[in-house]
């Protein structure tokens, strides 16, 4: 357990951002191999702060902790929900020992605080630098150093009700013009084209992310996130105007600020006899976090397609939740 001792010595000044892979590493390091050093002999409690993103995640996290504690019974975990921005959690007292978070969007800001452990040596010693693709390594790094351990990833897409599309003779679009035409067809038939949650602002911001990625490309979007490009830039103004157009054309549900993320998903379900979701819609831009919270019979109604192309001269880029 030499590695555990080494990294846990930084506990009160550092956060490791994806505990499941870290726990799995400790299991591999300790299981059946005592040559590297003794286990922890004194009781230790680590604070684990993580998102509440569904039953499947909770089960996986609980299983990882259970398996780890079979090897290290003197280590316990105080679990806290991450119900605030990671930057705010970093200023809590005491700072959590372990925290889940999205990788790139927060990593740069938190790494600058000096509160993260440089895990580059761990990546090299355990072969993580060989196990993960260059793209994942880049998402996990800041200024050439690895601060993050990716545990899972999920694609973002536009989910839609298949029967509703069939009823109006619609097919998943590949271009922005096709997408707008679908919205117009749905609206002309008394349907709400797009569901949205304004209570969970990350869902709303996915629209800004994708509009910028499709109009301007990944490099421009990355520069914006890093503070190297102002929001007053003409390219970003075009993004905001396009986003505003979707609202002006009344493609979105009314009062999205009153709708939570799961209710927004329920809006595109039709087989619930109106019991779930009050503003029935056709499509929603989101990741797959909700799948374990929606019954199979309702999930079967849905399918998804990638965010359409807007500028043929811009290489496609995606929002990935890690």
DOBADREN-294677 format. One line per field, with one value per residue (C-alpha): residue number from 0; x, y, z; residue in three letters. Coordinates in Angstrom, 3 decimals, m for minus. Layout:
i: NUM,...
px: X,...
py: Y,...
pz: Z,...
aa: ALA,...
***
This chain:
i: 0,1,2,3,4,5,6,7,8,9,10,11,12,13,14,15,16,17,18,19,20,21,22,23,24,25,26,27,28,29,30,31,32,33,34,35,36,37,38,39,40,41,42,43,44,45,46,47,48,49,50,51,52,53,54,55,56,57,58,59,60,61,62,63,64,65,66,67,68,69,70,71,72,73,74,75,76,77,78,79,80,81,82,83,84,85,86,87,88,89,90,91,92,93,94,95,96,97,98,99,100,101,102,103,104,105,106,107,108,109,110,111,112,113,114,115,116,117,118,119,120,121,122,123,124,125,126,127,128,129,130,131,132,133,134,135,136,137,138,139,140,141,142,143,144,145,146,147,148,149,150,151,152,153,154,155,156,157,158,159,160,161,162,163,164,165,166,167,168,169,170,171,172,173,174,175,176,177,178,179,180,181,182,183,184,185,186,187,188,189,190,191,192,193,194,195,196,197,198,199,200,201,202,203,204,205,206,207,208,209,210,211,212,213,214,215,216,217,218,219,220,221,222,223,224,225,226,227,228,229,230,231,232,233,234,235,236,237,238,239,240,241,242,243,244,245,246,247,248,249,250,251,252,253,254,255,256,257,258,259,260,261,262,263,264,265,266,267,268,269,270,271,272,273,274,275,276,277,278,279,280,281,282,283,284,285,286,287,288,289,290,291,292,293,294,295,296,297,298,299,300,301,302,303,304,305,306,307,308,309,310,311,312,313,314,315,316,317,318,319,320,321
px: 0.000,2.919,1.070,m1.988,0.164,1.967,m1.135,m3.276,m0.636,m1.915,m5.539,m6.358,m4.999,m6.011,m8.990,m8.946,m11.681,m13.209,m13.120,m14.299,m11.226,m9.041,m10.661,m10.237,m6.556,m6.147,m7.807,m5.382,m2.453,m3.403,m5.226,m3.162,0.138,1.828,5.234,4.593,4.034,1.561,m2.064,m3.297,m3.125,m4.896,m8.499,m8.733,m11.845,m11.867,m14.496,m16.087,m18.161,m20.036,m22.910,m26.265,m26.847,m29.062,m29.444,m26.888,m24.127,m24.987,m24.864,m21.535,m20.039,m21.291,m19.927,m16.501,m16.337,m17.455,m14.820,m12.135,m12.980,m12.644,m8.962,m8.633,m11.129,m9.496,m10.419,m13.968,m15.734,m17.891,m20.089,m21.474,m23.658,m22.077,m24.993,m22.928,m20.421,m17.061,m15.351,m17.553,m16.958,m13.243,m13.717,m15.663,m14.066,m12.566,m11.811,m13.090,m10.472,m12.245,m14.689,m16.410,m16.677,m16.769,m13.249,m12.160,m14.753,m13.757,m10.290,m8.405,m10.014,m9.550,m5.982,m4.985,m6.008,m3.128,m5.487,m5.155,m2.623,m0.432,m1.249,1.142,3.394,0.422,m0.713,2.730,3.225,m0.148,m0.194,m3.105,m1.163,m1.318,m4.892,m6.562,m6.650,m4.809,m8.155,m9.003,m5.489,m5.864,m9.214,m7.549,m4.553,m3.700,m0.422,0.990,0.188,m2.487,m4.904,m7.955,m8.857,m11.645,m14.154,m16.852,m18.024,m21.283,m22.201,m24.668,m27.383,m30.863,m33.358,m36.728,m40.030,m39.951,m43.716,m44.183,m41.615,m43.348,m46.753,m45.530,m43.253,m40.072,m36.566,m33.575,m31.893,m28.238,m28.167,m29.383,m31.825,m33.415,m33.622,m35.350,m37.799,m38.671,m39.305,m41.563,m43.510,m44.057,m45.110,m47.538,m49.197,m49.628,m46.611,m43.862,m40.607,m38.115,m38.150,m35.703,m34.791,m33.908,m33.670,m30.670,m28.697,m26.166,m28.922,m29.664,m25.961,m25.634,m27.400,m24.823,m21.984,m23.264,m24.219,m20.700,m19.070,m21.101,m20.794,m17.219,m15.459,m13.705,m10.728,m12.937,m15.078,m12.017,m10.579,m13.868,m13.923,m10.340,m11.091,m8.974,m11.949,m14.558,m18.276,m18.427,m16.556,m18.654,m18.585,m20.000,m22.632,m23.792,m24.111,m26.202,m28.410,m29.017,m29.894,m32.245,m33.909,m34.946,m36.774,m38.228,m39.674,m41.311,m39.627,m38.978,m41.415,m42.838,m41.193,m38.262,m36.901,m39.645,m38.756,m36.225,m34.091,m36.083,m39.387,m37.891,m37.121,m40.637,m41.996,m40.982,m42.659,m46.185,m47.221,m47.719,m51.275,m50.140,m49.033,m45.361,m44.361,m46.906,m45.594,m45.388,m42.594,m40.810,m37.082,m34.532,m30.769,m29.168,m26.910,m28.065,m27.981,m31.754,m32.041,m32.069,m34.784,m37.227,m39.114,m38.155,m41.547,m41.033,m37.388,m38.517,m40.403,m37.210,m34.224,m31.532,m29.443,m26.231,m26.513,m26.884,m24.163,m24.439,m21.229,m19.863,m16.417,m16.235,m15.024,m17.509,m16.836,m18.888,m19.723,m18.697,m19.566,m16.663
py: 0.000,2.336,4.194,4.756,6.146,8.399,9.957,10.055,12.191,15.061,14.473,17.840,19.848,17.711,16.285,13.263,13.674,10.248,7.865,4.630,4.163,5.235,2.626,0.001,0.904,0.503,m2.896,m3.945,m2.571,m4.309,m7.473,m10.521,m8.690,m7.568,m7.040,m3.343,m2.636,m3.114,m2.063,0.935,m0.045,2.954,3.987,6.515,8.283,9.752,12.215,11.213,13.874,12.697,13.492,11.865,10.738,7.736,4.325,2.613,5.027,4.697,0.897,0.943,3.390,1.353,m1.870,m0.321,0.907,m2.475,m4.351,m1.888,m2.142,m5.909,m5.254,m2.178,m2.447,0.435,2.891,4.231,6.784,9.727,10.210,13.636,14.670,17.093,19.504,22.564,23.595,21.815,25.190,25.945,22.496,23.215,26.113,24.028,23.118,20.655,20.119,16.676,13.963,12.525,14.204,13.329,16.023,16.588,16.522,19.401,22.060,22.357,20.855,23.946,26.210,23.756,22.824,26.485,26.548,24.233,21.895,18.917,16.112,15.631,12.032,11.801,9.319,7.138,7.152,5.982,3.362,1.711,1.830,4.255,6.229,3.132,2.139,5.427,7.074,10.367,12.161,10.954,11.745,15.296,15.678,14.508,16.831,20.443,21.977,18.547,16.990,14.402,15.474,13.383,9.699,9.055,6.500,6.579,8.603,9.198,10.825,13.663,13.523,14.689,12.130,11.965,10.112,7.587,7.234,10.983,11.204,8.344,9.997,13.079,11.283,12.693,11.226,12.094,15.161,15.445,19.171,22.241,23.149,19.707,20.107,23.485,22.034,19.266,21.882,23.808,20.680,19.722,23.234,23.439,20.281,21.627,19.832,21.348,20.543,20.793,19.993,21.738,22.015,25.457,24.318,22.162,24.767,22.292,20.926,24.382,25.089,22.011,24.050,26.810,24.269,22.510,25.632,26.972,23.651,23.291,26.907,27.699,24.445,22.937,25.329,28.409,26.774,25.712,29.228,30.600,28.169,29.076,32.792,33.492,34.653,37.188,36.596,39.815,38.126,38.232,34.438,34.007,36.651,34.528,31.560,33.563,34.941,31.435,30.188,33.137,32.342,28.916,30.588,33.356,30.734,29.057,25.706,25.174,24.396,27.322,28.391,25.920,27.517,25.645,22.235,19.794,17.521,14.327,16.098,17.438,13.847,12.727,15.395,13.328,10.158,9.593,6.207,7.522,8.775,12.270,11.338,12.198,15.544,18.308,19.851,16.936,17.499,15.682,16.089,16.910,17.501,15.535,12.693,9.203,9.896,9.454,5.944,4.134,6.464,5.871,2.539,0.244,0.620,4.374,4.142,1.918,4.898,6.881,7.031,9.647,11.296,13.388,17.152,18.202,19.808,23.579,24.629,22.063,23.647,22.904,19.488,17.697,17.786,16.336,17.075,14.026,13.554,11.837
pz: 0.000,m0.517,m3.257,m1.083,1.708,m0.703,m2.219,0.907,2.608,0.456,1.435,2.927,0.068,m2.871,m4.633,m6.903,m9.425,m10.231,m7.317,m8.906,m11.045,m8.138,m5.899,m8.588,m8.800,m5.054,m5.248,m7.945,m5.991,m2.747,m3.676,m2.762,m3.069,0.138,m1.382,m1.893,1.787,4.624,4.584,6.537,10.218,11.761,10.998,8.172,6.898,3.405,2.253,m1.050,m2.775,m5.843,m8.149,m7.560,m11.143,m10.841,m9.284,m11.523,m10.526,m6.849,m7.050,m8.879,m6.410,m3.453,m4.933,m5.519,m1.930,m0.585,m2.581,m1.572,2.113,1.994,1.303,3.508,6.415,8.293,5.558,5.635,3.474,4.412,1.368,0.544,m2.390,m4.827,m5.099,m5.933,m8.557,m8.146,m7.794,m4.788,m3.309,m3.450,m1.040,1.484,4.780,4.870,1.199,0.095,m0.455,m3.492,m5.837,m9.069,m11.698,m15.395,m16.702,m18.898,m18.126,m14.459,m14.458,m15.570,m12.967,m10.106,m11.069,m10.943,m7.291,m6.358,m4.520,m6.859,m6.728,m9.780,m10.748,m13.688,m11.885,m10.978,m14.613,m15.726,m12.996,m13.528,m17.324,m17.545,m20.130,m22.335,m21.465,m22.392,m25.796,m26.371,m26.334,m22.837,m21.657,m22.941,m21.146,m17.930,m18.089,m17.424,m18.591,m19.358,m15.969,m15.204,m12.479,m13.292,m13.459,m15.997,m14.806,m17.474,m20.424,m22.237,m25.515,m25.813,m28.453,m29.361,m28.084,m29.812,m29.671,m32.522,m32.883,m33.074,m35.854,m37.684,m37.323,m39.182,m41.646,m40.098,m40.255,m38.028,m39.545,m40.473,m41.267,m39.397,m42.164,m41.870,m38.098,m38.367,m40.894,m38.411,m35.729,m38.100,m39.078,m35.460,m34.487,m37.426,m36.125,m32.615,m31.149,m28.997,m30.805,m27.927,m24.225,m21.908,m18.243,m16.951,m13.339,m14.238,m16.117,m17.509,m19.758,m21.111,m21.615,m23.824,m26.475,m26.250,m26.320,m29.413,m31.315,m30.777,m31.667,m34.857,m35.978,m34.919,m34.056,m31.075,m31.040,m30.748,m28.072,m26.103,m26.282,m24.980,m22.046,m21.173,m21.107,m24.184,m26.233,m25.059,m25.334,m27.335,m30.188,m33.365,m33.677,m30.187,m30.858,m33.798,m31.460,m28.998,m31.766,m33.122,m29.653,m29.152,m32.490,m31.197,m28.320,m30.493,m32.853,m29.852,m30.413,m26.698,m23.902,m21.955,m18.692,m18.824,m15.654,m13.775,m15.238,m13.765,m15.917,m15.320,m15.966,m19.181,m20.231,m19.313,m21.655,m24.693,m23.363,m24.687,m23.262,m19.739,m20.349,m19.452,m15.948,m16.539,m17.971,m18.512,m21.730,m24.134,m26.630,m29.434,m28.757,m26.074,m26.113,m23.279,m22.237,m21.142,m17.387,m17.114,m18.525,m15.188,m13.885,m16.746,m17.054,m19.942,m21.580,m21.881,m22.954,m25.822,m27.260,m27.730,m30.039,m30.634,m33.334,m33.257,m33.171,m36.840,m38.943,m39.180,m40.955,m43.438,m43.122,m39.375,m38.232,m35.961,m32.223,m29.394,m25.773,m23.749,m20.106,m18.298
aa: UNK,UNK,UNK,UNK,UNK,UNK,UNK,UNK,UNK,UNK,UNK,UNK,UNK,UNK,UNK,UNK,UNK,UNK,UNK,UNK,UNK,UNK,UNK,UNK,UNK,UNK,UNK,UNK,UNK,UNK,UNK,UNK,UNK,UNK,UNK,UNK,UNK,UNK,UNK,UNK,UNK,UNK,UNK,UNK,UNK,UNK,UNK,UNK,UNK,UNK,UNK,UNK,UNK,UNK,UNK,UNK,UNK,UNK,UNK,UNK,UNK,UNK,UNK,UNK,UNK,UNK,UNK,UNK,UNK,UNK,UNK,UNK,UNK,UNK,UNK,UNK,UNK,UNK,UNK,UNK,UNK,UNK,UNK,UNK,UNK,UNK,UNK,UNK,UNK,UNK,UNK,UNK,UNK,UNK,UNK,UNK,UNK,UNK,UNK,UNK,UNK,UNK,UNK,UNK,UNK,UNK,UNK,UNK,UNK,UNK,UNK,UNK,UNK,UNK,UNK,UNK,UNK,UNK,UNK,UNK,UNK,UNK,UNK,UNK,UNK,UNK,UNK,UNK,UNK,UNK,UNK,UNK,UNK,UNK,UNK,UNK,UNK,UNK,UNK,UNK,UNK,UNK,UNK,UNK,UNK,UNK,UNK,UNK,UNK,UNK,UNK,UNK,UNK,UNK,UNK,UNK,UNK,UNK,UNK,UNK,UNK,UNK,UNK,UNK,UNK,UNK,UNK,UNK,UNK,UNK,UNK,UNK,UNK,UNK,UNK,UNK,UNK,UNK,UNK,UNK,UNK,UNK,UNK,UNK,UNK,UNK,UNK,UNK,UNK,UNK,UNK,UNK,UNK,UNK,UNK,UNK,UNK,UNK,UNK,UNK,UNK,UNK,UNK,UNK,UNK,UNK,UNK,UNK,UNK,UNK,UNK,UNK,UNK,UNK,UNK,UNK,UNK,UNK,UNK,UNK,UNK,UNK,UNK,UNK,UNK,UNK,UNK,UNK,UNK,UNK,UNK,UNK,UNK,UNK,UNK,UNK,UNK,UNK,UNK,UNK,UNK,UNK,UNK,UNK,UNK,UNK,UNK,UNK,UNK,UNK,UNK,UNK,UNK,UNK,UNK,UNK,UNK,UNK,UNK,UNK,UNK,UNK,UNK,UNK,UNK,UNK,UNK,UNK,UNK,UNK,UNK,UNK,UNK,UNK,UNK,UNK,UNK,UNK,UNK,UNK,UNK,UNK,UNK,UNK,UNK,UNK,UNK,UNK,UNK,UNK,UNK,UNK,UNK,UNK,UNK,UNK,UNK,UNK,UNK,UNK,UNK,UNK,UNK,UNK,UNK,UNK,UNK,UNK,UNK,UNK,UNK,UNK,UNK,UNK,UNK,UNK,UNK,UNK,UNK,UNK,UNK,UNK
***
